[in-house]
Amino acid sequence: SASSFTFDYSTLTFQSLGFPSGLRDDVGVPGISWSANRLPEDIYPASGLALAAAYHDIKTRLASLERENSSIKKKLKNYEVKFPLVSEFGEERIVCCSCEPIIKDTSVIQSETTNLQQRINSLTQEVWILEEDAMTLSLILPLVVVGTKQANSAIQCHSLKYVLVMHE
C-alpha cells in the first residue's frame, strides 16, 4: 500500500529547506522563479514552500522505490535462472549438475519467488500513485507561486496523500 504522512508545512522557510539566506531568482527550486519584489527577504507563501517540499519528497521517494523495484526484479530473475525447478504449473523437475540431484523440495523457492513478485506489484502500484501526485504537484506549484485562486481550488479538488496547510 502507498505510504502517506501528515506534515505542517506552514512554518517552512527556504533556510529550513537547506537553501542559503539572501535567496535570489536564480537560486532555489529548478524551473521556478521567486519574485524578489513581492515579498521581503526569504519569506514566501507557505503554500508554495509546502508544495515544493512535497514535490521534492515525492520525487525522492519515487526514485527510492524505482531502485528497490529494480533490485527486487533482479533478485527474482536470479532465482528463476538459478533454480529453474518449478514450471508455471508447479511441476517438479530434477536438474542435474555434475550428476548430483539438486533440491527436490521447491516450496521455499516458490514461496520466495511469489513474495518477491507480490512486492514488485506493490511497489509498482506505489510508484504509479507517486507519479500521479508528482504530476499534480508540478501542475499546481506554478499557480501557487504566483498566488492564484485557481491553485487553491485545484488543491482542494485533488485527493493528495499530503495534508498541505495553506495560508494566504
Phi and psi in radians as a Rosetta constraint file:
Dihedral C 1 N 2 CA 2 C 2 CIRCULARHARMONIC -1.263 0.35
Dihedral N 2 CA 2 C 2 N 3 CIRCULARHARMONIC 2.493 0.35
Dihedral C 2 N 3 CA 3 C 3 CIRCULARHARMONIC -1.503 0.35
Dihedral N 3 CA 3 C 3 N 4 CIRCULARHARMONIC 2.562 0.35
Dihedral C 3 N 4 CA 4 C 4 CIRCULARHARMONIC -2.418 0.35
Dihedral N 4 CA 4 C 4 N 5 CIRCULARHARMONIC 2.714 0.35
Dihedral C 4 N 5 CA 5 C 5 CIRCULARHARMONIC -2.618 0.35
Dihedral N 5 CA 5 C 5 N 6 CIRCULARHARMONIC 2.863 0.35
Dihedral C 5 N 6 CA 6 C 6 CIRCULARHARMONIC -2.114 0.35
Dihedral N 6 CA 6 C 6 N 7 CIRCULARHARMONIC 2.321 0.35
Dihedral C 6 N 7 CA 7 C 7 CIRCULARHARMONIC -2.583 0.35
Dihedral N 7 CA 7 C 7 N 8 CIRCULARHARMONIC 2.369 0.35
Dihedral C 7 N 8 CA 8 C 8 CIRCULARHARMONIC -1.510 0.35
Dihedral N 8 CA 8 C 8 N 9 CIRCULARHARMONIC 1.812 0.35
Dihedral C 8 N 9 CA 9 C 9 CIRCULARHARMONIC -1.513 0.35
Dihedral N 9 CA 9 C 9 N 10 CIRCULARHARMONIC 0.017 0.35
Dihedral C 9 N 10 CA 10 C 10 CIRCULARHARMONIC -1.153 0.35
Dihedral N 10 CA 10 C 10 N 11 CIRCULARHARMONIC -0.349 0.35
Dihedral C 10 N 11 CA 11 C 11 CIRCULARHARMONIC -1.740 0.35
Dihedral N 11 CA 11 C 11 N 12 CIRCULARHARMONIC 0.129 0.35
Dihedral C 11 N 12 CA 12 C 12 CIRCULARHARMONIC -1.249 0.35
Dihedral N 12 CA 12 C 12 N 13 CIRCULARHARMONIC 2.512 0.35
Dihedral C 12 N 13 CA 13 C 13 CIRCULARHARMONIC -2.224 0.35
Dihedral N 13 CA 13 C 13 N 14 CIRCULARHARMONIC 2.927 0.35
Dihedral C 13 N 14 CA 14 C 14 CIRCULARHARMONIC -1.109 0.35
Dihedral N 14 CA 14 C 14 N 15 CIRCULARHARMONIC -0.595 0.35
Dihedral C 14 N 15 CA 15 C 15 CIRCULARHARMONIC -1.137 0.35
Dihedral N 15 CA 15 C 15 N 16 CIRCULARHARMONIC -0.652 0.35
Dihedral C 15 N 16 CA 16 C 16 CIRCULARHARMONIC -1.205 0.35
Dihedral N 16 CA 16 C 16 N 17 CIRCULARHARMONIC -0.365 0.35
Dihedral C 16 N 17 CA 17 C 17 CIRCULARHARMONIC -1.567 0.35
Dihedral N 17 CA 17 C 17 N 18 CIRCULARHARMONIC 0.023 0.35
Dihedral C 17 N 18 CA 18 C 18 CIRCULARHARMONIC 1.668 0.35
Dihedral N 18 CA 18 C 18 N 19 CIRCULARHARMONIC 0.119 0.35
Dihedral C 18 N 19 CA 19 C 19 CIRCULARHARMONIC -1.485 0.35
Dihedral N 19 CA 19 C 19 N 20 CIRCULARHARMONIC 2.634 0.35
Dihedral C 19 N 20 CA 20 C 20 CIRCULARHARMONIC -1.241 0.35
Dihedral N 20 CA 20 C 20 N 21 CIRCULARHARMONIC 2.746 0.35
Dihedral C 20 N 21 CA 21 C 21 CIRCULARHARMONIC -1.264 0.35
Dihedral N 21 CA 21 C 21 N 22 CIRCULARHARMONIC 2.858 0.35
Dihedral C 21 N 22 CA 22 C 22 CIRCULARHARMONIC 1.206 0.35
Dihedral N 22 CA 22 C 22 N 23 CIRCULARHARMONIC 0.721 0.35
Dihedral C 22 N 23 CA 23 C 23 CIRCULARHARMONIC -1.057 0.35
Dihedral N 23 CA 23 C 23 N 24 CIRCULARHARMONIC 2.348 0.35
Dihedral C 23 N 24 CA 24 C 24 CIRCULARHARMONIC -1.959 0.35
Dihedral N 24 CA 24 C 24 N 25 CIRCULARHARMONIC 3.086 0.35
Dihedral C 24 N 25 CA 25 C 25 CIRCULARHARMONIC -1.072 0.35
Dihedral N 25 CA 25 C 25 N 26 CIRCULARHARMONIC -0.549 0.35
Dihedral C 25 N 26 CA 26 C 26 CIRCULARHARMONIC -1.547 0.35
Dihedral N 26 CA 26 C 26 N 27 CIRCULARHARMONIC 0.109 0.35
Dihedral C 26 N 27 CA 27 C 27 CIRCULARHARMONIC -2.097 0.35
Dihedral N 27 CA 27 C 27 N 28 CIRCULARHARMONIC 2.458 0.35
Dihedral C 27 N 28 CA 28 C 28 CIRCULARHARMONIC 2.285 0.35
Dihedral N 28 CA 28 C 28 N 29 CIRCULARHARMONIC -2.479 0.35
Dihedral C 28 N 29 CA 29 C 29 CIRCULARHARMONIC -1.337 0.35
Dihedral N 29 CA 29 C 29 N 30 CIRCULARHARMONIC 2.185 0.35
Dihedral C 29 N 30 CA 30 C 30 CIRCULARHARMONIC -0.999 0.35
Dihedral N 30 CA 30 C 30 N 31 CIRCULARHARMONIC 2.337 0.35
Dihedral C 30 N 31 CA 31 C 31 CIRCULARHARMONIC 1.469 0.35
Dihedral N 31 CA 31 C 31 N 32 CIRCULARHARMONIC -0.014 0.35
Dihedral C 31 N 32 CA 32 C 32 CIRCULARHARMONIC -2.140 0.35
Dihedral N 32 CA 32 C 32 N 33 CIRCULARHARMONIC 2.234 0.35
Dihedral C 32 N 33 CA 33 C 33 CIRCULARHARMONIC -1.870 0.35
Dihedral N 33 CA 33 C 33 N 34 CIRCULARHARMONIC 2.194 0.35
Dihedral C 33 N 34 CA 34 C 34 CIRCULARHARMONIC -1.729 0.35
Dihedral N 34 CA 34 C 34 N 35 CIRCULARHARMONIC 2.191 0.35
Dihedral C 34 N 35 CA 35 C 35 CIRCULARHARMONIC -1.284 0.35
Dihedral N 35 CA 35 C 35 N 36 CIRCULARHARMONIC 2.064 0.35
Dihedral C 35 N 36 CA 36 C 36 CIRCULARHARMONIC -1.259 0.35
Dihedral N 36 CA 36 C 36 N 37 CIRCULARHARMONIC -0.343 0.35
Dihedral C 36 N 37 CA 37 C 37 CIRCULARHARMONIC -1.410 0.35
Dihedral N 37 CA 37 C 37 N 38 CIRCULARHARMONIC -0.437 0.35
Dihedral C 37 N 38 CA 38 C 38 CIRCULARHARMONIC -1.315 0.35
Dihedral N 38 CA 38 C 38 N 39 CIRCULARHARMONIC -0.696 0.35
Dihedral C 38 N 39 CA 39 C 39 CIRCULARHARMONIC -2.318 0.35
Dihedral N 39 CA 39 C 39 N 40 CIRCULARHARMONIC 2.590 0.35
Dihedral C 39 N 40 CA 40 C 40 CIRCULARHARMONIC -1.282 0.35
Dihedral N 40 CA 40 C 40 N 41 CIRCULARHARMONIC 2.625 0.35
Dihedral C 40 N 41 CA 41 C 41 CIRCULARHARMONIC 0.746 0.35
Dihedral N 41 CA 41 C 41 N 42 CIRCULARHARMONIC -2.153 0.35
Dihedral C 41 N 42 CA 42 C 42 CIRCULARHARMONIC -1.857 0.35
Dihedral N 42 CA 42 C 42 N 43 CIRCULARHARMONIC 0.343 0.35
Dihedral C 42 N 43 CA 43 C 43 CIRCULARHARMONIC -1.609 0.35
Dihedral N 43 CA 43 C 43 N 44 CIRCULARHARMONIC 2.035 0.35
Dihedral C 43 N 44 CA 44 C 44 CIRCULARHARMONIC -2.248 0.35
Dihedral N 44 CA 44 C 44 N 45 CIRCULARHARMONIC 2.852 0.35
Dihedral C 44 N 45 CA 45 C 45 CIRCULARHARMONIC -0.964 0.35
Dihedral N 45 CA 45 C 45 N 46 CIRCULARHARMONIC 2.298 0.35
Dihedral C 45 N 46 CA 46 C 46 CIRCULARHARMONIC -1.052 0.35
Dihedral N 46 CA 46 C 46 N 47 CIRCULARHARMONIC -0.576 0.35
Dihedral C 46 N 47 CA 47 C 47 CIRCULARHARMONIC -1.154 0.35
Dihedral N 47 CA 47 C 47 N 48 CIRCULARHARMONIC -0.661 0.35
Dihedral C 47 N 48 CA 48 C 48 CIRCULARHARMONIC -1.141 0.35
Dihedral N 48 CA 48 C 48 N 49 CIRCULARHARMONIC -0.744 0.35
Dihedral C 48 N 49 CA 49 C 49 CIRCULARHARMONIC -1.131 0.35
Dihedral N 49 CA 49 C 49 N 50 CIRCULARHARMONIC -0.690 0.35
Dihedral C 49 N 50 CA 50 C 50 CIRCULARHARMONIC -1.083 0.35
Dihedral N 50 CA 50 C 50 N 51 CIRCULARHARMONIC -0.786 0.35
Dihedral C 50 N 51 CA 51 C 51 CIRCULARHARMONIC -1.165 0.35
Dihedral N 51 CA 51 C 51 N 52 CIRCULARHARMONIC -0.704 0.35
Dihedral C 51 N 52 CA 52 C 52 CIRCULARHARMONIC -1.095 0.35
Dihedral N 52 CA 52 C 52 N 53 CIRCULARHARMONIC -0.753 0.35
Dihedral C 52 N 53 CA 53 C 53 CIRCULARHARMONIC -1.171 0.35
Dihedral N 53 CA 53 C 53 N 54 CIRCULARHARMONIC -0.730 0.35
Dihedral C 53 N 54 CA 54 C 54 CIRCULARHARMONIC -1.131 0.35
Dihedral N 54 CA 54 C 54 N 55 CIRCULARHARMONIC -0.725 0.35
Dihedral C 54 N 55 CA 55 C 55 CIRCULARHARMONIC -1.077 0.35
Dihedral N 55 CA 55 C 55 N 56 CIRCULARHARMONIC -0.772 0.35
Dihedral C 55 N 56 CA 56 C 56 CIRCULARHARMONIC -1.090 0.35
Dihedral N 56 CA 56 C 56 N 57 CIRCULARHARMONIC -0.753 0.35
Dihedral C 56 N 57 CA 57 C 57 CIRCULARHARMONIC -1.030 0.35
Dihedral N 57 CA 57 C 57 N 58 CIRCULARHARMONIC -0.780 0.35
Dihedral C 57 N 58 CA 58 C 58 CIRCULARHARMONIC -1.122 0.35
Dihedral N 58 CA 58 C 58 N 59 CIRCULARHARMONIC -0.806 0.35
Dihedral C 58 N 59 CA 59 C 59 CIRCULARHARMONIC -1.080 0.35
Dihedral N 59 CA 59 C 59 N 60 CIRCULARHARMONIC -0.704 0.35
Dihedral C 59 N 60 CA 60 C 60 CIRCULARHARMONIC -1.131 0.35
Dihedral N 60 CA 60 C 60 N 61 CIRCULARHARMONIC -0.819 0.35
Dihedral C 60 N 61 CA 61 C 61 CIRCULARHARMONIC -1.120 0.35
Dihedral N 61 CA 61 C 61 N 62 CIRCULARHARMONIC -0.694 0.35
Dihedral C 61 N 62 CA 62 C 62 CIRCULARHARMONIC -1.063 0.35
Dihedral N 62 CA 62 C 62 N 63 CIRCULARHARMONIC -0.809 0.35
Dihedral C 62 N 63 CA 63 C 63 CIRCULARHARMONIC -1.077 0.35
Dihedral N 63 CA 63 C 63 N 64 CIRCULARHARMONIC -0.719 0.35
Dihedral C 63 N 64 CA 64 C 64 CIRCULARHARMONIC -1.104 0.35
Dihedral N 64 CA 64 C 64 N 65 CIRCULARHARMONIC -0.775 0.35
Dihedral C 64 N 65 CA 65 C 65 CIRCULARHARMONIC -1.152 0.35
Dihedral N 65 CA 65 C 65 N 66 CIRCULARHARMONIC -0.655 0.35
Dihedral C 65 N 66 CA 66 C 66 CIRCULARHARMONIC -1.140 0.35
Dihedral N 66 CA 66 C 66 N 67 CIRCULARHARMONIC -0.680 0.35
Dihedral C 66 N 67 CA 67 C 67 CIRCULARHARMONIC -1.134 0.35
Dihedral N 67 CA 67 C 67 N 68 CIRCULARHARMONIC -0.775 0.35
Dihedral C 67 N 68 CA 68 C 68 CIRCULARHARMONIC -1.111 0.35
Dihedral N 68 CA 68 C 68 N 69 CIRCULARHARMONIC -0.743 0.35
Dihedral C 68 N 69 CA 69 C 69 CIRCULARHARMONIC -1.061 0.35
Dihedral N 69 CA 69 C 69 N 70 CIRCULARHARMONIC -0.782 0.35
Dihedral C 69 N 70 CA 70 C 70 CIRCULARHARMONIC -1.095 0.35
Dihedral N 70 CA 70 C 70 N 71 CIRCULARHARMONIC -0.736 0.35
Dihedral C 70 N 71 CA 71 C 71 CIRCULARHARMONIC -1.091 0.35
Dihedral N 71 CA 71 C 71 N 72 CIRCULARHARMONIC -0.760 0.35
Dihedral C 71 N 72 CA 72 C 72 CIRCULARHARMONIC -1.159 0.35
Dihedral N 72 CA 72 C 72 N 73 CIRCULARHARMONIC -0.686 0.35
Dihedral C 72 N 73 CA 73 C 73 CIRCULARHARMONIC -1.082 0.35
Dihedral N 73 CA 73 C 73 N 74 CIRCULARHARMONIC -0.691 0.35
Dihedral C 73 N 74 CA 74 C 74 CIRCULARHARMONIC -1.126 0.35
Dihedral N 74 CA 74 C 74 N 75 CIRCULARHARMONIC -0.753 0.35
Dihedral C 74 N 75 CA 75 C 75 CIRCULARHARMONIC -1.057 0.35
Dihedral N 75 CA 75 C 75 N 76 CIRCULARHARMONIC -0.785 0.35
Dihedral C 75 N 76 CA 76 C 76 CIRCULARHARMONIC -1.067 0.35
Dihedral N 76 CA 76 C 76 N 77 CIRCULARHARMONIC -0.770 0.35
Dihedral C 76 N 77 CA 77 C 77 CIRCULARHARMONIC -1.110 0.35
Dihedral N 77 CA 77 C 77 N 78 CIRCULARHARMONIC -0.705 0.35
Dihedral C 77 N 78 CA 78 C 78 CIRCULARHARMONIC -1.084 0.35
Dihedral N 78 CA 78 C 78 N 79 CIRCULARHARMONIC -0.720 0.35
Dihedral C 78 N 79 CA 79 C 79 CIRCULARHARMONIC -1.081 0.35
Dihedral N 79 CA 79 C 79 N 80 CIRCULARHARMONIC -0.760 0.35
Dihedral C 79 N 80 CA 80 C 80 CIRCULARHARMONIC -1.139 0.35
Dihedral N 80 CA 80 C 80 N 81 CIRCULARHARMONIC -0.618 0.35
Dihedral C 80 N 81 CA 81 C 81 CIRCULARHARMONIC -1.331 0.35
Dihedral N 81 CA 81 C 81 N 82 CIRCULARHARMONIC -0.746 0.35
Dihedral C 81 N 82 CA 82 C 82 CIRCULARHARMONIC -1.246 0.35
Dihedral N 82 CA 82 C 82 N 83 CIRCULARHARMONIC -0.655 0.35
Dihedral C 82 N 83 CA 83 C 83 CIRCULARHARMONIC -2.199 0.35
Dihedral N 83 CA 83 C 83 N 84 CIRCULARHARMONIC 1.247 0.35
Dihedral C 83 N 84 CA 84 C 84 CIRCULARHARMONIC -1.423 0.35
Dihedral N 84 CA 84 C 84 N 85 CIRCULARHARMONIC 0.826 0.35
Dihedral C 84 N 85 CA 85 C 85 CIRCULARHARMONIC -1.517 0.35
Dihedral N 85 CA 85 C 85 N 86 CIRCULARHARMONIC -0.409 0.35
Dihedral C 85 N 86 CA 86 C 86 CIRCULARHARMONIC -2.031 0.35
Dihedral N 86 CA 86 C 86 N 87 CIRCULARHARMONIC 2.207 0.35
Dihedral C 86 N 87 CA 87 C 87 CIRCULARHARMONIC -1.446 0.35
Dihedral N 87 CA 87 C 87 N 88 CIRCULARHARMONIC 3.141 0.35
Dihedral C 87 N 88 CA 88 C 88 CIRCULARHARMONIC -1.053 0.35
Dihedral N 88 CA 88 C 88 N 89 CIRCULARHARMONIC -0.470 0.35
Dihedral C 88 N 89 CA 89 C 89 CIRCULARHARMONIC -1.667 0.35
Dihedral N 89 CA 89 C 89 N 90 CIRCULARHARMONIC 0.125 0.35
Dihedral C 89 N 90 CA 90 C 90 CIRCULARHARMONIC 1.387 0.35
Dihedral N 90 CA 90 C 90 N 91 CIRCULARHARMONIC 0.256 0.35
Dihedral C 90 N 91 CA 91 C 91 CIRCULARHARMONIC -1.352 0.35
Dihedral N 91 CA 91 C 91 N 92 CIRCULARHARMONIC 2.361 0.35
Dihedral C 91 N 92 CA 92 C 92 CIRCULARHARMONIC -1.431 0.35
Dihedral N 92 CA 92 C 92 N 93 CIRCULARHARMONIC 2.435 0.35
Dihedral C 92 N 93 CA 93 C 93 CIRCULARHARMONIC -2.262 0.35
Dihedral N 93 CA 93 C 93 N 94 CIRCULARHARMONIC 2.457 0.35
Dihedral C 93 N 94 CA 94 C 94 CIRCULARHARMONIC -1.652 0.35
Dihedral N 94 CA 94 C 94 N 95 CIRCULARHARMONIC 2.146 0.35
Dihedral C 94 N 95 CA 95 C 95 CIRCULARHARMONIC -1.790 0.35
Dihedral N 95 CA 95 C 95 N 96 CIRCULARHARMONIC 2.369 0.35
Dihedral C 95 N 96 CA 96 C 96 CIRCULARHARMONIC -1.862 0.35
Dihedral N 96 CA 96 C 96 N 97 CIRCULARHARMONIC 2.256 0.35
Dihedral C 96 N 97 CA 97 C 97 CIRCULARHARMONIC -2.288 0.35
Dihedral N 97 CA 97 C 97 N 98 CIRCULARHARMONIC 2.037 0.35
Dihedral C 97 N 98 CA 98 C 98 CIRCULARHARMONIC 0.969 0.35
Dihedral N 98 CA 98 C 98 N 99 CIRCULARHARMONIC 0.647 0.35
Dihedral C 98 N 99 CA 99 C 99 CIRCULARHARMONIC 1.106 0.35
Dihedral N 99 CA 99 C 99 N 100 CIRCULARHARMONIC 0.343 0.35
Dihedral C 99 N 100 CA 100 C 100 CIRCULARHARMONIC -1.934 0.35
Dihedral N 100 CA 100 C 100 N 101 CIRCULARHARMONIC 2.340 0.35
Dihedral C 100 N 101 CA 101 C 101 CIRCULARHARMONIC -1.195 0.35
Dihedral N 101 CA 101 C 101 N 102 CIRCULARHARMONIC 2.482 0.35
Dihedral C 101 N 102 CA 102 C 102 CIRCULARHARMONIC -1.718 0.35
Dihedral N 102 CA 102 C 102 N 103 CIRCULARHARMONIC 2.865 0.35
Dihedral C 102 N 103 CA 103 C 103 CIRCULARHARMONIC -0.622 0.35
Dihedral N 103 CA 103 C 103 N 104 CIRCULARHARMONIC 2.155 0.35
Dihedral C 103 N 104 CA 104 C 104 CIRCULARHARMONIC -1.504 0.35
Dihedral N 104 CA 104 C 104 N 105 CIRCULARHARMONIC -0.594 0.35
Dihedral C 104 N 105 CA 105 C 105 CIRCULARHARMONIC -1.460 0.35
Dihedral N 105 CA 105 C 105 N 106 CIRCULARHARMONIC 1.892 0.35
Dihedral C 105 N 106 CA 106 C 106 CIRCULARHARMONIC -1.784 0.35
Dihedral N 106 CA 106 C 106 N 107 CIRCULARHARMONIC 0.157 0.35
Dihedral C 106 N 107 CA 107 C 107 CIRCULARHARMONIC -1.093 0.35
Dihedral N 107 CA 107 C 107 N 108 CIRCULARHARMONIC -0.644 0.35
Dihedral C 107 N 108 CA 108 C 108 CIRCULARHARMONIC -1.155 0.35
Dihedral N 108 CA 108 C 108 N 109 CIRCULARHARMONIC -0.797 0.35
Dihedral C 108 N 109 CA 109 C 109 CIRCULARHARMONIC -1.137 0.35
Dihedral N 109 CA 109 C 109 N 110 CIRCULARHARMONIC -0.755 0.35
Dihedral C 109 N 110 CA 110 C 110 CIRCULARHARMONIC -1.094 0.35
Dihedral N 110 CA 110 C 110 N 111 CIRCULARHARMONIC -0.726 0.35
Dihedral C 110 N 111 CA 111 C 111 CIRCULARHARMONIC -1.119 0.35
Dihedral N 111 CA 111 C 111 N 112 CIRCULARHARMONIC -0.794 0.35
Dihedral C 111 N 112 CA 112 C 112 CIRCULARHARMONIC -1.140 0.35
Dihedral N 112 CA 112 C 112 N 113 CIRCULARHARMONIC -0.685 0.35
Dihedral C 112 N 113 CA 113 C 113 CIRCULARHARMONIC -1.078 0.35
Dihedral N 113 CA 113 C 113 N 114 CIRCULARHARMONIC -0.763 0.35
Dihedral C 113 N 114 CA 114 C 114 CIRCULARHARMONIC -1.094 0.35
Dihedral N 114 CA 114 C 114 N 115 CIRCULARHARMONIC -0.770 0.35
Dihedral C 114 N 115 CA 115 C 115 CIRCULARHARMONIC -1.079 0.35
Dihedral N 115 CA 115 C 115 N 116 CIRCULARHARMONIC -0.748 0.35
Dihedral C 115 N 116 CA 116 C 116 CIRCULARHARMONIC -1.110 0.35
Dihedral N 116 CA 116 C 116 N 117 CIRCULARHARMONIC -0.714 0.35
Dihedral C 116 N 117 CA 117 C 117 CIRCULARHARMONIC -1.132 0.35
Dihedral N 117 CA 117 C 117 N 118 CIRCULARHARMONIC -0.696 0.35
Dihedral C 117 N 118 CA 118 C 118 CIRCULARHARMONIC -1.124 0.35
Dihedral N 118 CA 118 C 118 N 119 CIRCULARHARMONIC -0.690 0.35
Dihedral C 118 N 119 CA 119 C 119 CIRCULARHARMONIC -1.147 0.35
Dihedral N 119 CA 119 C 119 N 120 CIRCULARHARMONIC -0.697 0.35
Dihedral C 119 N 120 CA 120 C 120 CIRCULARHARMONIC -1.053 0.35
Dihedral N 120 CA 120 C 120 N 121 CIRCULARHARMONIC -0.798 0.35
Dihedral C 120 N 121 CA 121 C 121 CIRCULARHARMONIC -1.073 0.35
Dihedral N 121 CA 121 C 121 N 122 CIRCULARHARMONIC -0.747 0.35
Dihedral C 121 N 122 CA 122 C 122 CIRCULARHARMONIC -1.104 0.35
Dihedral N 122 CA 122 C 122 N 123 CIRCULARHARMONIC -0.800 0.35
Dihedral C 122 N 123 CA 123 C 123 CIRCULARHARMONIC -1.131 0.35
Dihedral N 123 CA 123 C 123 N 124 CIRCULARHARMONIC -0.680 0.35
Dihedral C 123 N 124 CA 124 C 124 CIRCULARHARMONIC -1.070 0.35
Dihedral N 124 CA 124 C 124 N 125 CIRCULARHARMONIC -0.749 0.35
Dihedral C 124 N 125 CA 125 C 125 CIRCULARHARMONIC -1.123 0.35
Dihedral N 125 CA 125 C 125 N 126 CIRCULARHARMONIC -0.724 0.35
Dihedral C 125 N 126 CA 126 C 126 CIRCULARHARMONIC -1.152 0.35
Dihedral N 126 CA 126 C 126 N 127 CIRCULARHARMONIC -0.654 0.35
Dihedral C 126 N 127 CA 127 C 127 CIRCULARHARMONIC -1.081 0.35
Dihedral N 127 CA 127 C 127 N 128 CIRCULARHARMONIC -0.763 0.35
Dihedral C 127 N 128 CA 128 C 128 CIRCULARHARMONIC -1.050 0.35
Dihedral N 128 CA 128 C 128 N 129 CIRCULARHARMONIC -0.758 0.35
Dihedral C 128 N 129 CA 129 C 129 CIRCULARHARMONIC -1.112 0.35
Dihedral N 129 CA 129 C 129 N 130 CIRCULARHARMONIC -0.787 0.35
Dihedral C 129 N 130 CA 130 C 130 CIRCULARHARMONIC -1.139 0.35
Dihedral N 130 CA 130 C 130 N 131 CIRCULARHARMONIC -0.668 0.35
Dihedral C 130 N 131 CA 131 C 131 CIRCULARHARMONIC -1.108 0.35
Dihedral N 131 CA 131 C 131 N 132 CIRCULARHARMONIC -0.694 0.35
Dihedral C 131 N 132 CA 132 C 132 CIRCULARHARMONIC -1.123 0.35
Dihedral N 132 CA 132 C 132 N 133 CIRCULARHARMONIC -0.774 0.35
Dihedral C 132 N 133 CA 133 C 133 CIRCULARHARMONIC -1.129 0.35
Dihedral N 133 CA 133 C 133 N 134 CIRCULARHARMONIC -0.706 0.35
Dihedral C 133 N 134 CA 134 C 134 CIRCULARHARMONIC -1.115 0.35
Dihedral N 134 CA 134 C 134 N 135 CIRCULARHARMONIC -0.720 0.35
Dihedral C 134 N 135 CA 135 C 135 CIRCULARHARMONIC -1.082 0.35
Dihedral N 135 CA 135 C 135 N 136 CIRCULARHARMONIC -0.790 0.35
Dihedral C 135 N 136 CA 136 C 136 CIRCULARHARMONIC -1.079 0.35
Dihedral N 136 CA 136 C 136 N 137 CIRCULARHARMONIC -0.802 0.35
Dihedral C 136 N 137 CA 137 C 137 CIRCULARHARMONIC -1.122 0.35
Dihedral N 137 CA 137 C 137 N 138 CIRCULARHARMONIC -0.643 0.35
Dihedral C 137 N 138 CA 138 C 138 CIRCULARHARMONIC -1.167 0.35
Dihedral N 138 CA 138 C 138 N 139 CIRCULARHARMONIC -0.462 0.35
Dihedral C 138 N 139 CA 139 C 139 CIRCULARHARMONIC -1.431 0.35
Dihedral N 139 CA 139 C 139 N 140 CIRCULARHARMONIC -0.597 0.35
Dihedral C 139 N 140 CA 140 C 140 CIRCULARHARMONIC -1.451 0.35
Dihedral N 140 CA 140 C 140 N 141 CIRCULARHARMONIC -0.617 0.35
Dihedral C 140 N 141 CA 141 C 141 CIRCULARHARMONIC -0.933 0.35
Dihedral N 141 CA 141 C 141 N 142 CIRCULARHARMONIC -0.837 0.35
Dihedral C 141 N 142 CA 142 C 142 CIRCULARHARMONIC -1.074 0.35
Dihedral N 142 CA 142 C 142 N 143 CIRCULARHARMONIC -0.563 0.35
Dihedral C 142 N 143 CA 143 C 143 CIRCULARHARMONIC -1.192 0.35
Dihedral N 143 CA 143 C 143 N 144 CIRCULARHARMONIC -0.683 0.35
Dihedral C 143 N 144 CA 144 C 144 CIRCULARHARMONIC -1.234 0.35
Dihedral N 144 CA 144 C 144 N 145 CIRCULARHARMONIC -0.662 0.35
Dihedral C 144 N 145 CA 145 C 145 CIRCULARHARMONIC -1.031 0.35
Dihedral N 145 CA 145 C 145 N 146 CIRCULARHARMONIC -0.694 0.35
Dihedral C 145 N 146 CA 146 C 146 CIRCULARHARMONIC -1.517 0.35
Dihedral N 146 CA 146 C 146 N 147 CIRCULARHARMONIC -0.054 0.35
Dihedral C 146 N 147 CA 147 C 147 CIRCULARHARMONIC 1.361 0.35
Dihedral N 147 CA 147 C 147 N 148 CIRCULARHARMONIC 0.609 0.35
Dihedral C 147 N 148 CA 148 C 148 CIRCULARHARMONIC -1.449 0.35
Dihedral N 148 CA 148 C 148 N 149 CIRCULARHARMONIC 2.677 0.35
Dihedral C 148 N 149 CA 149 C 149 CIRCULARHARMONIC -1.286 0.35
Dihedral N 149 CA 149 C 149 N 150 CIRCULARHARMONIC -0.385 0.35
Dihedral C 149 N 150 CA 150 C 150 CIRCULARHARMONIC -1.049 0.35
Dihedral N 150 CA 150 C 150 N 151 CIRCULARHARMONIC -0.637 0.35
Dihedral C 150 N 151 CA 151 C 151 CIRCULARHARMONIC -1.128 0.35
Dihedral N 151 CA 151 C 151 N 152 CIRCULARHARMONIC -0.771 0.35
Dihedral C 151 N 152 CA 152 C 152 CIRCULARHARMONIC -1.089 0.35
Dihedral N 152 CA 152 C 152 N 153 CIRCULARHARMONIC -0.723 0.35
Dihedral C 152 N 153 CA 153 C 153 CIRCULARHARMONIC -1.238 0.35
Dihedral N 153 CA 153 C 153 N 154 CIRCULARHARMONIC -0.605 0.35
Dihedral C 153 N 154 CA 154 C 154 CIRCULARHARMONIC -1.138 0.35
Dihedral N 154 CA 154 C 154 N 155 CIRCULARHARMONIC -0.691 0.35
Dihedral C 154 N 155 CA 155 C 155 CIRCULARHARMONIC -1.170 0.35
Dihedral N 155 CA 155 C 155 N 156 CIRCULARHARMONIC -0.720 0.35
Dihedral C 155 N 156 CA 156 C 156 CIRCULARHARMONIC -1.161 0.35
Dihedral N 156 CA 156 C 156 N 157 CIRCULARHARMONIC -0.525 0.35
Dihedral C 156 N 157 CA 157 C 157 CIRCULARHARMONIC -1.396 0.35
Dihedral N 157 CA 157 C 157 N 158 CIRCULARHARMONIC -0.450 0.35
Dihedral C 157 N 158 CA 158 C 158 CIRCULARHARMONIC -1.648 0.35
Dihedral N 158 CA 158 C 158 N 159 CIRCULARHARMONIC 2.386 0.35
Dihedral C 158 N 159 CA 159 C 159 CIRCULARHARMONIC -1.615 0.35
Dihedral N 159 CA 159 C 159 N 160 CIRCULARHARMONIC 1.397 0.35
Dihedral C 159 N 160 CA 160 C 160 CIRCULARHARMONIC -1.378 0.35
Dihedral N 160 CA 160 C 160 N 161 CIRCULARHARMONIC 2.786 0.35
Dihedral C 160 N 161 CA 161 C 161 CIRCULARHARMONIC -1.446 0.35
Dihedral N 161 CA 161 C 161 N 162 CIRCULARHARMONIC -0.006 0.35
Dihedral C 161 N 162 CA 162 C 162 CIRCULARHARMONIC -1.903 0.35
Dihedral N 162 CA 162 C 162 N 163 CIRCULARHARMONIC 2.488 0.35
Dihedral C 162 N 163 CA 163 C 163 CIRCULARHARMONIC -1.733 0.35
Dihedral N 163 CA 163 C 163 N 164 CIRCULARHARMONIC 1.920 0.35
Dihedral C 163 N 164 CA 164 C 164 CIRCULARHARMONIC -1.794 0.35
Dihedral N 164 CA 164 C 164 N 165 CIRCULARHARMONIC 2.162 0.35
Dihedral C 164 N 165 CA 165 C 165 CIRCULARHARMONIC -1.494 0.35
Dihedral N 165 CA 165 C 165 N 166 CIRCULARHARMONIC 2.023 0.35
Dihedral C 165 N 166 CA 166 C 166 CIRCULARHARMONIC -1.730 0.35
Dihedral N 166 CA 166 C 166 N 167 CIRCULARHARMONIC 2.334 0.35
Dihedral C 166 N 167 CA 167 C 167 CIRCULARHARMONIC -2.259 0.35
Dihedral N 167 CA 167 C 167 N 168 CIRCULARHARMONIC 2.388 0.35
